[in-house]
Amino acid sequence: MAPKDTRQKILDAALELFRERGFAEATMRDVAARAGVATGLAYYYFKSKDAIVLAFYQRARDELAAPLAEAQTDKRLAARLRALIEAKFTYFKPNRRFLGALMAHAADASSPLSPFGEPSRDMRAFDLAHFERALVETNTRVPADLAPHIAKILWFYQMGLLLFWIYDPSPQQRRTRDLLDKSLDMVVMLVKLANLPLLKPARKRVGEIVGIIESR
């Protein structure tokens, strides 16, 4: 078996176990057994379970490229943002339980799996680029002092929705859809209102808040 195929086999086996048992319960030995390889070989390709999850993030980035590009069609910002977020819900749905189990581990700012950490930089940049494209192609006016932060603010909004969705017990996560429906127009309205001169002090404060969130 080619090295690439072996790595893929181990990754697939790990994700199956994480879905079934949760991230904390599955061990590298369990992963190797599920993949039908020696434990040492599993460690050769992935130094830890964290490394496996980072590989999952990379796979998600690659596989989401086409659906997110397809979501960038409408000329209205609200419709674009909805399409981008819904594409994430659809893609991650098979791994929703696994992602829920992962959150406690990833919540630690020192964890390599933290969405704000250095190992997640590429995935973050990938997401931010799609929000920036949505703003540009819908001709959304953004004041110069807020422009460096607006895509990040939309990313924070998306992350909040995804976290709510992961833990949403309602049938088909109906409450998350309701939250998206009720909040999206308000978010877009606030983006547009941000252009008002009287909101300059508020825009400065927003920039400071984003800086605090990003500082490590």
Backbone as ProteinMPNN parsed JSONL, in Angstrom:
{"seq_chain_A": "MAPKDTRQKILDAALELFRERGFAEATMRDVAARAGVATGLAYYYFKSKDAIVLAFYQRARDELAAPLAEAQTDKRLAARLRALIEAKFTYFKPNRRFLGALMAHAADASSPLSPFGEPSRDMRAFDLAHFERALVETNTRVPADLAPHIAKILWFYQMGLLLFWIYDPSPQQRRTRDLLDKSLDMVVMLVKLANLPLLKPARKRVGEIVGIIESR", "coords_chain_A": {"N_chain_A": [[0.85, -1.203, 0.0], [0.543, 2.206, -0.822], [2.303, 4.955, 0.762], [0.678, 7.276, 1.023], [-1.894, 6.184, 0.833], [-1.913, 4.554, 3.091], [-1.728, 6.46, 5.136], [-4.133, 7.79, 4.717], [-5.913, 5.724, 5.284], [-5.46, 5.323, 8.016], [-6.259, 7.818, 9.01], [-8.998, 7.83, 8.272], [-9.891, 5.655, 9.823], [-9.411, 6.628, 12.382], [-11.186, 8.821, 12.512], [-13.623, 7.478, 12.374], [-13.561, 6.117, 14.837], [-13.458, 8.299, 16.619], [-15.971, 9.412, 16.149], [-17.586, 7.348, 17.113], [-16.736, 6.76, 19.777], [-15.864, 9.105, 20.882], [-13.47, 11.777, 21.251], [-11.724, 11.832, 23.475], [-11.832, 9.253, 24.552], [-10.915, 7.367, 22.654], [-7.855, 5.777, 21.74], [-4.464, 5.968, 20.449], [-3.577, 3.4, 20.017], [-6.014, 2.103, 19.701], [-6.83, 3.32, 17.336], [-4.889, 2.382, 15.535], [-5.484, -0.362, 15.604], [-8.078, -0.372, 14.515], [-7.49, 0.516, 11.967], [-5.993, -1.557, 11.088], [-3.218, -1.685, 11.254], [0.159, -1.62, 12.562], [0.769, -0.249, 15.82], [3.018, 1.367, 16.012], [3.32, 2.183, 13.364], [1.103, 3.768, 13.016], [1.81, 5.87, 14.704], [3.967, 6.765, 13.254], [2.877, 8.094, 11.079], [1.145, 9.879, 12.301], [1.805, 11.82, 14.984], [0.3, 12.107, 17.236], [-3.067, 12.158, 18.645], [-3.959, 14.733, 18.358], [-2.59, 15.534, 16.077], [-3.897, 14.003, 14.2], [-6.424, 15.186, 14.211], [-5.764, 17.725, 13.257], [-5.085, 16.983, 10.688], [-7.587, 16.248, 9.832], [-8.809, 18.774, 9.834], [-7.361, 19.908, 7.712], [-8.19, 18.286, 5.624], [-10.887, 18.982, 5.626], [-10.69, 21.637, 4.846], [-9.751, 21.34, 2.206], [-11.854, 19.845, 1.017], [-14.006, 21.493, 1.379], [-13.59, 23.565, -0.304], [-14.788, 23.614, -2.905], [-17.698, 23.529, -2.331], [-17.911, 25.966, -0.879], [-17.075, 27.816, -2.74], [-19.143, 27.546, -4.571], [-21.131, 28.654, -3.048], [-20.766, 31.322, -3.308], [-22.436, 33.158, -4.944], [-24.769, 34.784, -4.893], [-25.763, 38.229, -4.984], [-26.359, 39.586, -2.728], [-25.356, 40.376, 0.558], [-26.351, 39.119, 2.914], [-27.506, 36.768, 1.921], [-25.272, 35.532, 0.867], [-23.69, 35.093, 3.174], [-25.355, 33.366, 4.601], [-25.377, 31.146, 2.841], [-22.678, 30.372, 2.94], [-22.388, 29.642, 5.638], [-24.336, 27.638, 5.892], [-23.227, 25.746, 4.187], [-21.113, 24.878, 5.734], [-22.479, 23.693, 7.888], [-23.667, 21.534, 6.539], [-21.426, 20.101, 5.597], [-20.026, 19.39, 7.961], [-21.855, 17.901, 9.362], [-21.86, 14.935, 9.538], [-19.851, 14.628, 11.397], [-20.628, 15.851, 13.696], [-21.124, 14.977, 16.369], [-18.585, 14.072, 17.107], [-17.155, 16.498, 16.913], [-18.348, 17.869, 18.987], [-17.399, 16.423, 21.212], [-14.788, 17.069, 20.956], [-14.579, 19.749, 21.557], [-14.161, 20.447, 24.291], [-11.504, 19.798, 24.659], [-10.265, 21.381, 22.724], [-10.89, 23.902, 23.592], [-9.047, 24.892, 25.374], [-6.715, 27.399, 25.344], [-4.04, 26.871, 24.915], [-4.017, 24.573, 23.508], [-3.165, 22.753, 20.557], [-5.295, 22.477, 18.911], [-6.967, 24.577, 19.183], [-9.16, 26.988, 17.778], [-8.079, 29.477, 17.557], [-5.399, 29.187, 17.544], [-1.924, 28.805, 16.439], [-1.465, 26.411, 14.837], [-3.913, 26.235, 13.56], [-3.996, 28.265, 11.798], [-3.971, 28.267, 8.927], [-6.492, 27.203, 8.243], [-8.104, 29.142, 9.358], [-7.365, 31.386, 7.852], [-8.251, 30.551, 5.376], [-11.042, 30.535, 5.775], [-11.46, 33.26, 6.366], [-10.777, 34.435, 3.95], [-12.942, 33.745, 2.345], [-15.026, 35.166, 3.538], [-14.092, 37.748, 3.111], [-14.189, 37.801, 0.324], [-16.957, 37.624, -0.047], [-17.783, 40.102, 0.976], [-16.537, 41.893, -0.796], [-17.56, 41.155, -3.356], [-20.254, 41.626, -3.072], [-20.358, 44.261, -2.998], [-20.256, 45.589, -0.551], [-20.079, 48.297, 1.519], [-17.522, 49.274, 3.648], [-16.197, 50.99, 6.381], [-12.917, 52.497, 6.435], [-11.439, 52.23, 8.81], [-12.556, 50.018, 9.968], [-12.301, 48.032, 8.157], [-9.996, 46.235, 8.273], [-10.878, 44.432, 10.151], [-13.423, 43.391, 9.713], [-13.95, 40.956, 8.312], [-12.966, 39.151, 10.157], [-14.741, 39.567, 12.251], [-17.086, 38.571, 11.138], [-16.263, 35.945, 10.912], [-16.032, 35.264, 13.635], [-18.724, 35.39, 14.282], [-19.722, 33.28, 12.7], [-18.351, 31.143, 13.973], [-19.529, 31.188, 16.496], [-22.143, 30.437, 15.837], [-21.654, 27.845, 14.826], [-20.719, 26.573, 17.133], [-23.014, 26.698, 18.742], [-24.672, 25.125, 17.148], [-23.384, 22.626, 17.254], [-23.967, 21.76, 19.838], [-26.686, 21.781, 19.861], [-29.693, 20.33, 20.751], [-32.121, 20.099, 19.511], [-34.551, 18.779, 17.146], [-33.063, 18.035, 14.054], [-31.487, 20.22, 14.467], [-33.024, 22.549, 14.676], [-33.276, 24.835, 16.251], [-30.878, 26.127, 15.873], [-31.099, 26.904, 13.196], [-33.189, 28.713, 13.499], [-31.917, 30.603, 15.083], [-29.959, 31.499, 13.289], [-31.649, 32.594, 11.327], [-32.833, 34.716, 12.783], [-30.685, 36.282, 13.541], [-28.997, 36.914, 11.384], [-29.847, 38.973, 9.547], [-29.682, 41.117, 11.278], [-26.943, 41.226, 11.816], [-25.943, 41.896, 9.261], [-27.204, 44.368, 8.955], [-25.927, 45.826, 10.979], [-23.344, 45.879, 9.98], [-23.694, 47.546, 7.79], [-24.63, 49.882, 9.045], [-22.358, 50.602, 10.354], [-20.947, 52.363, 8.833], [-21.713, 54.906, 9.476], [-20.693, 58.143, 10.528], [-20.925, 58.862, 13.247], [-20.509, 56.537, 14.588], [-17.845, 56.078, 14.831], [-16.274, 56.013, 17.284], [-17.264, 53.592, 18.324], [-16.427, 51.801, 16.365], [-13.687, 51.899, 16.722], [-13.501, 50.748, 19.235], [-14.401, 48.18, 18.645], [-12.283, 47.265, 17.06], [-10.32, 47.143, 19.044], [-11.365, 45.13, 20.662], [-11.28, 42.918, 18.943], [-8.528, 42.725, 18.755], [-7.888, 41.941, 21.363], [-9.078, 39.413, 21.483], [-7.547, 38.067, 19.594], [-5.009, 38.156, 20.66], [-2.319, 36.361, 22.212]], "CA_chain_A": [[0.0, 0.0, 0.0], [1.316, 3.438, -0.905], [2.271, 5.729, 2.016], [-0.488, 8.167, 1.054], [-3.068, 5.359, 1.113], [-1.831, 4.136, 4.49], [-2.065, 7.626, 5.951], [-5.568, 8.008, 4.551], [-6.589, 4.631, 5.984], [-5.359, 5.599, 9.452], [-7.099, 8.985, 9.276], [-10.396, 7.399, 8.198], [-10.167, 4.804, 10.986], [-9.444, 7.495, 13.56], [-12.421, 9.603, 12.51], [-14.693, 6.55, 12.737], [-13.5, 5.894, 16.285], [-13.812, 9.533, 17.309], [-17.428, 9.537, 16.066], [-18.227, 6.308, 17.919], [-16.35, 6.764, 21.191], [-15.457, 10.415, 21.338], [-12.053, 12.045, 21.079], [-10.945, 11.514, 24.672], [-11.837, 7.829, 24.86], [-10.141, 6.596, 21.677], [-6.41, 5.884, 21.874], [-3.724, 5.694, 19.219], [-3.588, 1.947, 19.849], [-7.329, 1.778, 19.137], [-6.826, 3.781, 15.947], [-4.078, 1.448, 14.76], [-6.221, -1.621, 15.483], [-9.187, -0.174, 13.584], [-6.922, 0.663, 10.622], [-5.313, -2.794, 10.717], [-1.773, -1.452, 11.139], [0.874, -1.626, 13.835], [0.685, 1.022, 16.545], [4.176, 2.18, 15.634], [3.086, 2.767, 12.044], [0.151, 4.867, 13.228], [2.583, 6.988, 15.247], [4.855, 7.252, 12.205], [2.13, 9.034, 10.251], [0.515, 10.894, 13.162], [2.505, 11.769, 16.259], [-0.66, 12.158, 18.332], [-4.452, 12.358, 18.212], [-4.061, 16.12, 17.899], [-2.115, 15.57, 14.692], [-4.971, 13.435, 13.379], [-7.474, 16.199, 14.079], [-5.263, 18.765, 12.348], [-5.22, 16.426, 9.334], [-9.023, 16.361, 9.527], [-9.034, 20.171, 9.474], [-6.806, 20.122, 6.38], [-9.101, 17.625, 4.681], [-12.094, 19.81, 5.549], [-10.365, 22.81, 4.021], [-9.672, 20.922, 0.803], [-13.142, 19.382, 0.521], [-14.974, 22.589, 1.437], [-13.26, 24.601, -1.291], [-15.804, 23.666, -3.967], [-19.002, 23.994, -1.831], [-17.879, 27.374, -0.494], [-17.032, 28.592, -3.98], [-20.5, 27.509, -5.121], [-21.977, 29.509, -2.215], [-20.461, 32.723, -3.596], [-23.135, 33.531, -6.183], [-25.77, 35.836, -4.707], [-25.228, 39.585, -4.888], [-26.737, 40.145, -1.427], [-24.445, 39.901, 1.594], [-27.028, 38.192, 3.823], [-27.655, 35.482, 1.236], [-23.931, 34.937, 0.771], [-23.274, 34.605, 4.489], [-26.178, 32.192, 4.896], [-24.914, 30.032, 2.019], [-21.383, 29.934, 3.457], [-22.585, 28.964, 6.925], [-25.078, 26.397, 5.643], [-22.288, 24.79, 3.604], [-20.363, 24.305, 6.867], [-23.382, 22.77, 8.59], [-23.826, 20.331, 5.716], [-20.18, 19.333, 5.535], [-19.61, 18.866, 9.258], [-22.924, 17.147, 10.018], [-21.49, 13.569, 9.941], [-18.878, 14.671, 12.493], [-21.125, 16.775, 14.717], [-20.898, 14.402, 17.7], [-17.142, 14.089, 17.322], [-16.758, 17.879, 17.153], [-18.795, 18.206, 20.331], [-16.463, 15.824, 22.164], [-13.499, 17.713, 20.763], [-14.594, 21.137, 21.988], [-13.573, 20.624, 25.62], [-10.052, 19.745, 24.486], [-9.824, 22.5, 21.892], [-11.184, 25.172, 24.25], [-7.823, 25.348, 26.024], [-5.992, 28.266, 24.403], [-2.725, 26.302, 24.632], [-4.189, 23.374, 22.696], [-2.914, 22.959, 19.129], [-6.56, 22.402, 18.19], [-7.728, 25.81, 19.395], [-9.399, 27.708, 16.515], [-7.314, 30.719, 17.57], [-3.989, 28.84, 17.658], [-1.057, 28.837, 15.27], [-1.69, 25.288, 13.915], [-5.172, 26.418, 12.831], [-3.903, 29.512, 11.036], [-4.341, 28.084, 7.52], [-7.945, 27.036, 8.164], [-8.673, 30.448, 9.669], [-7.131, 32.243, 6.686], [-9.144, 30.034, 4.333], [-12.381, 31.042, 6.08], [-11.468, 34.717, 6.257], [-10.748, 34.794, 2.531], [-14.295, 33.616, 1.805], [-15.812, 36.293, 4.03], [-13.617, 38.935, 2.403], [-14.731, 37.735, -1.034], [-18.384, 37.948, 0.028], [-17.905, 41.546, 1.171], [-16.119, 42.584, -2.027], [-18.42, 40.865, -4.509], [-21.595, 42.172, -2.848], [-20.179, 45.721, -2.945], [-20.584, 46.051, 0.8], [-19.219, 49.391, 1.97], [-16.985, 49.11, 5.006], [-15.302, 52.111, 6.67], [-11.506, 52.116, 6.375], [-10.905, 51.82, 10.112], [-13.133, 48.722, 10.324], [-12.007, 47.078, 7.08], [-9.087, 45.137, 8.639], [-11.461, 43.564, 11.171], [-14.797, 42.972, 9.442], [-13.993, 39.524, 7.979], [-12.763, 38.429, 11.414], [-15.989, 39.652, 13.004], [-17.998, 37.606, 10.519], [-15.755, 34.624, 11.284], [-16.45, 35.037, 15.026], [-20.168, 35.119, 14.217], [-19.855, 31.908, 12.212], [-17.882, 30.202, 14.993], [-20.557, 31.129, 17.528], [-23.247, 29.631, 15.313], [-21.22, 26.455, 14.753], [-20.68, 26.048, 18.494], [-24.411, 26.5, 19.135], [-25.164, 24.001, 16.339], [-22.783, 21.388, 17.749], [-24.632, 21.343, 21.077], [-28.137, 21.975, 19.717], [-30.369, 19.029, 20.828], [-33.426, 20.128, 18.849], [-34.61, 17.952, 15.931], [-32.4, 18.625, 12.882], [-30.88, 21.475, 14.93], [-33.958, 23.592, 14.27], [-33.016, 26.075, 17.004], [-29.752, 26.808, 15.225], [-31.629, 27.579, 12.007], [-33.943, 29.874, 13.98], [-30.931, 31.601, 15.51], [-29.397, 32.061, 12.063], [-32.682, 33.446, 10.717], [-33.083, 35.921, 13.586], [-29.48, 37.088, 13.769], [-28.241, 37.263, 10.18], [-30.218, 40.298, 9.059], [-29.172, 42.102, 12.231], [-25.502, 41.337, 11.591], [-25.751, 42.65, 8.021], [-27.613, 45.742, 9.215], [-24.877, 46.465, 11.775], [-22.22, 46.127, 9.08], [-24.035, 48.723, 6.983], [-24.703, 51.045, 9.926], [-21.006, 50.934, 10.82], [-20.419, 53.448, 8.013], [-22.122, 56.206, 10.006], [-19.584, 58.833, 11.207], [-21.096, 58.913, 14.701], [-20.121, 55.254, 15.157], [-16.391, 55.943, 14.799], [-15.755, 55.5, 18.568], [-17.641, 52.183, 18.462], [-15.56, 51.029, 15.465], [-12.378, 51.803, 17.38], [-13.629, 49.766, 20.317], [-14.485, 46.859, 18.006], [-10.913, 46.889, 16.711], [-9.62, 46.773, 20.277], [-11.891, 43.848, 21.101], [-10.717, 41.897, 18.057], [-7.125, 42.584, 19.153], [-7.826, 41.166, 22.608], [-9.409, 38.023, 21.157], [-6.469, 37.466, 18.812], [-3.741, 38.134, 21.401], [-2.013, 35.089, 22.867]], "C_chain_A": [[0.879, 1.244, 0.0], [1.221, 4.204, 0.404], [1.051, 6.637, 2.13], [-1.753, 7.4, 1.4], [-3.086, 4.902, 2.564], [-2.229, 5.278, 5.414], [-3.57, 7.888, 5.91], [-6.366, 6.967, 5.328], [-6.588, 4.865, 7.489], [-6.256, 6.777, 9.826], [-8.575, 8.596, 9.271], [-10.781, 6.56, 9.414], [-10.287, 5.641, 12.247], [-10.749, 8.274, 13.636], [-13.624, 8.723, 12.845], [-14.735, 6.338, 14.252], [-13.907, 7.139, 17.059], [-15.325, 9.756, 17.277], [-18.11, 8.561, 17.016], [-17.98, 6.488, 19.411], [-16.095, 8.15, 21.762], [-13.953, 10.552, 21.262], [-11.237, 11.568, 22.28], [-10.795, 10.012, 24.887], [-10.976, 7.005, 23.918], [-8.646, 6.835, 21.877], [-5.738, 5.628, 20.525], [-3.649, 4.189, 18.961], [-4.913, 1.497, 19.233], [-7.381, 2.154, 17.651], [-6.063, 2.801, 15.064], [-4.824, 0.132, 14.539], [-7.358, -1.488, 14.489], [-8.661, -0.089, 12.14], [-6.221, -0.61, 10.148], [-3.823, -2.614, 10.491], [-1.141, -1.522, 12.527], [0.773, -0.256, 14.494], [1.84, 1.942, 16.166], [3.99, 2.855, 14.294], [2.096, 3.93, 12.151], [0.875, 6.1, 13.765], [3.548, 7.558, 14.206], [4.147, 8.321, 11.367], [1.517, 10.168, 11.064], [1.128, 10.785, 14.558], [1.565, 11.73, 17.451], [-2.074, 12.251, 17.765], [-4.666, 13.789, 17.743], [-3.641, 16.24, 16.444], [-3.166, 15.007, 13.743], [-6.062, 14.472, 13.155], [-7.022, 17.331, 13.157], [-5.313, 18.285, 10.896], [-6.678, 16.462, 8.884], [-9.371, 17.788, 9.124], [-8.539, 20.448, 8.053], [-7.7, 19.489, 5.322], [-10.366, 18.462, 4.512], [-11.849, 21.03, 4.677], [-10.374, 22.439, 2.549], [-11.056, 20.582, 0.238], [-14.209, 20.471, 0.537], [-14.737, 23.633, 0.352], [-14.34, 24.732, -2.356], [-17.168, 24.117, -3.435], [-19.015, 25.474, -1.456], [-17.777, 28.274, -1.716], [-18.416, 28.658, -4.617], [-21.451, 28.408, -4.328], [-21.807, 30.988, -2.547], [-21.115, 33.156, -4.909], [-24.079, 34.713, -6.012], [-25.1, 37.199, -4.544], [-25.586, 40.269, -3.573], [-25.86, 39.533, -0.343], [-25.11, 38.873, 2.496], [-27.15, 36.802, 3.198], [-26.309, 34.774, 1.116], [-23.516, 34.332, 2.116], [-24.067, 33.357, 4.874], [-25.666, 30.972, 4.124], [-23.58, 29.486, 2.527], [-21.543, 29.133, 4.742], [-23.328, 27.653, 6.744], [-24.173, 25.33, 5.024], [-21.462, 24.123, 4.702], [-21.235, 23.318, 7.627], [-23.492, 21.441, 7.834], [-22.569, 19.471, 5.743], [-19.863, 18.658, 6.872], [-20.664, 17.998, 9.944], [-22.533, 15.721, 10.392], [-20.549, 13.527, 11.144], [-19.337, 15.552, 13.654], [-20.858, 16.254, 16.131], [-19.411, 14.426, 18.061], [-16.662, 15.5, 17.64], [-17.189, 18.339, 18.539], [-17.845, 17.67, 21.391], [-15.104, 16.517, 22.11], [-13.429, 19.095, 21.4], [-13.929, 21.355, 23.341], [-12.051, 20.634, 25.53], [-9.549, 20.976, 23.751], [-10.026, 23.851, 22.567], [-9.979, 25.746, 24.977], [-7.002, 26.146, 25.021], [-4.623, 27.71, 24.04], [-2.81, 25.064, 23.756], [-3.87, 23.671, 21.241], [-4.188, 22.931, 18.299], [-7.423, 23.643, 18.387], [-7.938, 26.521, 18.056], [-8.624, 29.014, 16.422], [-5.809, 30.468, 17.557], [-3.236, 28.877, 16.345], [-1.293, 27.655, 14.324], [-2.963, 25.419, 13.075], [-5.151, 27.638, 11.923], [-4.383, 29.347, 9.588], [-5.85, 27.953, 7.349], [-8.643, 28.37, 8.415], [-8.543, 31.371, 8.458], [-8.037, 31.842, 5.523], [-10.554, 30.581, 4.54], [-12.455, 32.552, 5.87], [-11.487, 35.157, 4.799], [-12.137, 34.707, 1.91], [-15.197, 34.75, 2.295], [-15.387, 37.583, 3.334], [-14.156, 38.97, 0.973], [-16.213, 38.112, -1.044], [-18.598, 39.45, 0.171], [-17.604, 42.298, -0.127], [-17.138, 42.391, -3.141], [-19.866, 41.297, -4.308], [-21.547, 43.696, -2.712], [-20.6, 46.3, -1.603], [-19.583, 47.114, 1.238], [-18.819, 49.171, 3.419], [-16.041, 50.272, 5.273], [-13.855, 51.636, 6.806], [-10.979, 51.617, 7.716], [-11.456, 50.47, 10.579], [-12.747, 47.625, 9.335], [-11.055, 45.953, 7.493], [-9.725, 44.09, 9.563], [-12.771, 42.896, 10.76], [-14.891, 41.488, 9.094], [-13.812, 38.683, 9.243], [-14.033, 38.442, 12.26], [-17.008, 38.665, 12.454], [-17.563, 36.174, 10.838], [-16.141, 34.278, 12.722], [-17.945, 34.687, 15.081], [-20.414, 33.688, 13.759], [-19.456, 30.894, 13.285], [-18.887, 30.077, 16.131], [-21.741, 30.282, 17.091], [-22.875, 28.144, 15.257], [-21.177, 25.821, 16.137], [-22.096, 25.769, 18.998], [-24.988, 25.272, 18.432], [-24.646, 22.667, 16.86], [-23.539, 20.858, 18.963], [-26.156, 21.466, 21.021], [-28.856, 20.617, 19.72], [-31.695, 18.977, 20.075], [-33.406, 19.297, 17.569], [-34.024, 18.691, 14.728], [-31.79, 19.993, 13.193], [-31.714, 22.684, 14.489], [-33.69, 24.92, 14.994], [-31.858, 26.853, 16.387], [-30.22, 27.544, 13.982], [-32.427, 28.816, 12.41], [-32.986, 30.994, 14.402], [-30.284, 32.274, 14.304], [-30.391, 33.018, 11.413], [-32.825, 34.771, 11.449], [-31.87, 36.838, 13.664], [-28.822, 37.606, 12.496], [-28.575, 38.651, 9.656], [-29.683, 41.393, 9.979], [-27.668, 42.313, 12.044], [-25.23, 42.174, 10.346], [-26.127, 44.121, 8.214], [-26.532, 46.493, 10.002], [-23.645, 46.765, 10.926], [-22.482, 47.397, 8.272], [-24.077, 49.991, 7.837], [-23.332, 51.494, 10.403], [-20.39, 52.073, 10.022], [-20.77, 54.825, 8.562], [-20.973, 56.854, 10.779], [-19.706, 58.792, 12.732], [-20.697, 57.604, 15.387], [-18.609, 55.039, 15.144], [-15.822, 55.464, 16.138], [-16.078, 54.003, 18.764], [-16.756, 51.306, 17.573], [-14.173, 50.863, 16.077], [-12.417, 50.753, 18.476], [-13.71, 48.346, 19.76], [-13.087, 46.37, 17.629], [-10.118, 46.453, 17.918], [-10.068, 45.406, 20.785], [-11.339, 42.692, 20.254], [-9.253, 41.647, 18.424], [-6.973, 41.75, 20.411], [-8.079, 39.689, 22.322], [-8.241, 37.336, 20.46], [-5.163, 37.363, 19.572], [-3.57, 36.817, 22.129], [-0.843, 35.294, 23.821]], "O_chain_A": [[1.855, 1.317, 0.747], [0.203, 4.134, 1.093], [0.459, 6.757, 3.203], [-2.59, 7.884, 2.162], [-4.142, 4.864, 3.196], [-2.983, 5.078, 6.366], [-4.194, 8.169, 6.933], [-7.374, 7.291, 5.955], [-7.594, 4.634, 8.16], [-6.938, 6.736, 10.849], [-9.322, 8.988, 10.168], [-11.865, 6.73, 9.972], [-11.158, 5.398, 13.083], [-11.351, 8.377, 14.705], [-14.546, 9.172, 13.527], [-15.801, 6.375, 14.867], [-14.628, 7.041, 18.052], [-15.902, 10.232, 18.255], [-19.104, 8.909, 17.654], [-18.906, 6.382, 20.216], [-16.109, 8.345, 22.977], [-13.237, 9.552, 21.213], [-10.176, 10.968, 22.111], [-9.752, 9.549, 25.35], [-10.362, 6.029, 24.349], [-8.222, 7.958, 22.151], [-6.364, 5.135, 19.586], [-3.656, 3.757, 17.809], [-4.941, 0.63, 18.36], [-7.906, 1.407, 16.825], [-6.525, 2.434, 13.983], [-4.807, -0.425, 13.441], [-7.586, -2.399, 13.693], [-9.311, -0.565, 11.209], [-5.891, -0.743, 8.969], [-3.226, -3.29, 9.654], [-1.84, -1.486, 13.539], [0.701, 0.768, 13.815], [1.658, 3.151, 16.018], [4.45, 3.98, 14.097], [2.234, 4.943, 11.465], [0.602, 7.225, 13.348], [3.905, 8.734, 14.284], [4.75, 9.328, 10.995], [1.385, 11.289, 10.571], [0.979, 9.762, 15.227], [1.972, 11.365, 18.554], [-2.259, 12.404, 16.557], [-5.46, 14.037, 16.836], [-4.264, 16.965, 15.669], [-3.308, 15.478, 12.615], [-6.566, 14.621, 12.042], [-7.815, 17.837, 12.363], [-5.554, 19.075, 9.984], [-6.969, 16.677, 7.707], [-10.137, 17.999, 8.184], [-9.206, 21.137, 7.282], [-7.939, 20.07, 4.263], [-10.861, 18.633, 3.398], [-12.698, 21.409, 3.87], [-10.951, 23.157, 1.732], [-11.391, 20.977, -0.879], [-15.196, 20.393, -0.195], [-15.589, 24.49, 0.115], [-14.764, 25.843, -2.675], [-17.764, 25.017, -4.028], [-20.008, 26.163, -1.685], [-18.331, 29.373, -1.726], [-18.816, 29.698, -5.141], [-22.458, 28.872, -4.862], [-22.609, 31.817, -2.118], [-20.422, 33.481, -5.873], [-24.175, 35.558, -6.902], [-23.991, 37.292, -4.018], [-25.169, 41.401, -3.326], [-25.643, 38.322, -0.321], [-24.499, 37.853, 2.816], [-26.926, 35.79, 3.862], [-26.229, 33.553, 1.249], [-23.05, 33.194, 2.178], [-23.505, 32.403, 5.411], [-25.536, 29.887, 4.692], [-23.373, 28.272, 2.542], [-20.921, 28.086, 4.919], [-22.985, 26.656, 7.379], [-24.334, 24.142, 5.305], [-21.147, 22.936, 4.609], [-20.782, 22.227, 7.974], [-23.418, 20.366, 8.429], [-22.647, 18.252, 5.896], [-19.478, 17.489, 6.905], [-20.396, 17.419, 10.997], [-22.854, 15.306, 11.506], [-20.461, 12.509, 11.831], [-18.531, 15.951, 14.494], [-20.415, 17.01, 16.996], [-19.039, 14.761, 19.186], [-15.846, 15.684, 18.543], [-16.481, 19.107, 19.192], [-17.52, 18.366, 22.353], [-14.367, 16.544, 23.095], [-12.345, 19.565, 21.747], [-13.211, 22.338, 23.526], [-11.387, 21.388, 26.24], [-8.521, 21.546, 24.116], [-9.41, 24.839, 22.169], [-9.896, 26.958, 25.177], [-6.633, 25.629, 23.966], [-4.089, 28.033, 22.979], [-1.784, 24.554, 23.306], [-4.255, 24.723, 20.73], [-4.18, 23.31, 17.127], [-8.505, 23.74, 17.808], [-6.994, 26.647, 17.275], [-8.517, 29.599, 15.344], [-5.024, 31.416, 17.56], [-3.833, 28.969, 15.272], [-1.321, 27.859, 13.11], [-3.085, 24.8, 12.018], [-6.174, 28.004, 11.344], [-5.12, 30.193, 9.081], [-6.424, 28.522, 6.42], [-9.644, 28.69, 7.773], [-9.497, 32.054, 8.085], [-8.526, 32.694, 4.782], [-11.189, 31.039, 3.59], [-13.402, 33.056, 5.267], [-12.139, 36.142, 4.454], [-12.476, 35.509, 1.04], [-16.041, 35.239, 1.544], [-16.23, 38.417, 3.004], [-14.533, 40.028, 0.469], [-16.672, 38.828, -1.933], [-19.502, 40.009, -0.451], [-18.326, 43.221, -0.504], [-17.536, 43.354, -3.796], [-20.634, 41.333, -5.269], [-22.539, 44.338, -2.364], [-21.219, 47.361, -1.532], [-18.382, 46.853, 1.318], [-19.653, 48.92, 4.289], [-15.153, 50.524, 4.458], [-13.601, 50.512, 7.239], [-10.168, 50.692, 7.762], [-10.893, 49.848, 11.479], [-12.852, 46.438, 9.64], [-11.278, 44.807, 7.1], [-9.184, 42.998, 9.738], [-13.189, 41.929, 11.396], [-15.823, 40.818, 9.538], [-14.431, 37.629, 9.385], [-14.363, 37.45, 12.91], [-17.711, 38.0, 13.215], [-18.404, 35.293, 11.014], [-16.53, 33.145, 13.007], [-18.364, 33.805, 15.831], [-21.216, 32.967, 14.354], [-20.15, 29.896, 13.482], [-19.079, 28.988, 16.672], [-22.279, 29.502, 17.877], [-23.688, 27.286, 15.601], [-21.554, 24.661, 16.3], [-22.349, 24.73, 19.608], [-25.703, 24.477, 19.043], [-25.388, 21.685, 16.901], [-23.73, 19.65, 19.101], [-26.832, 21.274, 22.031], [-28.66, 19.824, 18.798], [-32.326, 17.922, 20.007], [-32.347, 19.127, 16.965], [-34.422, 19.813, 14.417], [-31.601, 20.817, 12.298], [-31.19, 23.687, 14.003], [-33.858, 25.994, 14.415], [-31.859, 28.084, 16.38], [-29.798, 28.673, 13.729], [-32.354, 29.848, 11.744], [-33.217, 32.169, 14.117], [-30.084, 33.489, 14.302], [-30.025, 34.118, 10.999], [-32.928, 35.825, 10.822], [-32.019, 38.048, 13.835], [-28.154, 38.639, 12.529], [-27.67, 39.428, 9.352], [-29.281, 42.462, 9.519], [-27.18, 43.441, 12.107], [-24.38, 43.064, 10.371], [-25.451, 45.012, 7.699], [-26.256, 47.659, 9.722], [-22.981, 47.782, 11.125], [-21.587, 48.223, 8.096], [-23.617, 51.049, 7.406], [-23.162, 52.643, 10.813], [-19.422, 52.688, 10.468], [-20.173, 55.819, 8.147], [-20.34, 56.194, 11.602], [-18.697, 58.698, 13.431], [-20.562, 57.556, 16.609], [-18.141, 53.934, 15.417], [-14.96, 54.585, 16.141], [-15.265, 53.25, 19.301], [-16.376, 50.203, 17.967], [-13.56, 49.802, 15.958], [-11.483, 49.966, 18.629], [-13.149, 47.416, 20.34], [-12.748, 45.208, 17.849], [-9.333, 45.508, 17.843], [-9.257, 44.62, 21.276], [-10.982, 41.636, 20.776], [-8.789, 40.507, 18.409], [-6.047, 40.947, 20.523], [-7.385, 38.819, 22.848], [-7.973, 36.16, 20.706], [-4.29, 36.581, 19.196], [-4.539, 36.225, 22.604], [-0.414, 34.349, 24.484]]}, "name": "protein", "num_of_chains": 1, "seq": "MAPKDTRQKILDAALELFRERGFAEATMRDVAARAGVATGLAYYYFKSKDAIVLAFYQRARDELAAPLAEAQTDKRLAARLRALIEAKFTYFKPNRRFLGALMAHAADASSPLSPFGEPSRDMRAFDLAHFERALVETNTRVPADLAPHIAKILWFYQMGLLLFWIYDPSPQQRRTRDLLDKSLDMVVMLVKLANLPLLKPARKRVGEIVGIIESR"}
